[in-house]
């Protein structure tokens, strides 16, 4: 994938509306657009073979994301909550 060529194309006048639309959702450049790209389905199949699907009855991914997001701030969170105790 030639990200520079795509960037040049999106910067052109024919794609001004596309660029504006992407900007509205926080994508400021083509690198942002592909930052979450991991690869093609076939190439990732072995890695995803045993992956659990996130469903309403099993919100494991949300749980793990929350742990990951706040794991480095556990002490700060505890101290803040402890300060609110009466």
Phi, psi and omega per residue, in radians:
X1 nan 2.205 -3.131
X2 -1.675 1.598 -3.069
X3 -1.115 -0.651 -3.141
X4 -1.126 -0.724 3.113
X5 -1.136 -0.711 3.104
X6 -1.144 -0.696 3.096
X7 -1.038 -0.782 3.132
X8 -1.099 -0.687 3.136
X9 -1.155 -0.811 -3.132
X10 -1.158 -0.509 3.102
X11 -1.302 -0.211 -3.133
X12 -1.300 2.789 -3.088
X13 -1.084 -0.498 -3.131
X14 -1.160 -0.378 -3.104
X15 -1.961 0.334 -3.112
X16 -1.036 -0.708 -3.137
X17 -1.198 -0.650 3.100
X18 -1.120 -0.807 -3.137
X19 -1.074 -0.726 3.119
X20 -1.126 -0.724 3.137
X21 -1.115 -0.762 3.095
X22 -1.117 -0.664 3.117
X23 -1.074 -0.576 3.131
X24 -1.123 -0.416 3.129
X25 -1.880 0.301 3.012
X26 1.571 0.118 3.113
X27 -1.674 1.837 -3.039
X28 -1.638 -0.302 3.132
X29 -2.673 2.927 -3.114
X30 -1.136 -0.483 3.085
X31 -1.098 -0.691 3.049
X32 -1.068 -0.694 -3.108
X33 -1.055 -0.688 -3.084
X34 -1.747 0.129 -3.100
X35 -1.080 -0.525 -3.139
X36 -1.659 0.045 -3.122
X37 -1.279 2.207 -3.102
X38 -1.863 -0.384 -3.120
X39 2.466 -3.119 -3.141
X40 -1.416 2.646 -3.093
X41 -0.927 -0.809 -3.107
X42 -1.072 -0.680 -3.126
X43 -1.235 -0.522 -3.102
X44 -1.603 -0.128 -3.065
X45 -0.908 -0.811 3.135
X46 -1.081 -0.657 -3.126
X47 -1.243 -0.562 -3.094
X48 -1.611 -0.021 -3.026
X49 -0.905 -0.754 -3.103
X50 -1.834 0.238 -3.096
X51 -1.196 2.440 3.075
X52 -1.469 2.498 3.078
X53 -1.536 2.336 3.123
X54 -1.341 2.056 -3.118
X55 -2.262 2.903 3.133
X56 -1.042 -0.538 -3.131
X57 -1.498 -0.140 3.136
X58 -2.523 1.610 -3.069
X59 -1.649 0.674 -3.097
X60 -0.966 -0.739 -3.090
X61 -1.136 -0.704 3.079
X62 -1.103 -0.707 3.124
X63 -1.079 -0.859 -3.126
X64 -1.154 -0.633 3.115
X65 -1.116 -0.708 3.113
X66 -1.120 -0.719 3.099
X67 -1.090 -0.816 -3.126
X68 -1.111 -0.673 -3.084
X69 -1.162 -0.671 -3.014
X70 -1.926 0.060 -3.061
X71 -1.090 -0.546 -3.137
X72 -1.440 -0.146 -3.100
X73 -1.943 0.266 -3.068
X74 -0.973 -0.826 -3.114
X75 -1.095 -0.753 3.134
X76 -1.119 -0.726 3.131
X77 -1.123 -0.764 3.131
X78 -1.059 -0.806 -3.136
X79 -1.101 -0.679 3.118
X80 -1.141 -0.792 3.117
X81 -1.168 -0.666 3.124
X82 -1.103 -0.605 3.109
X83 -1.198 -0.322 3.124
X84 -1.578 -0.168 -3.096
X85 -1.234 2.465 3.138
X86 -2.032 nan nan
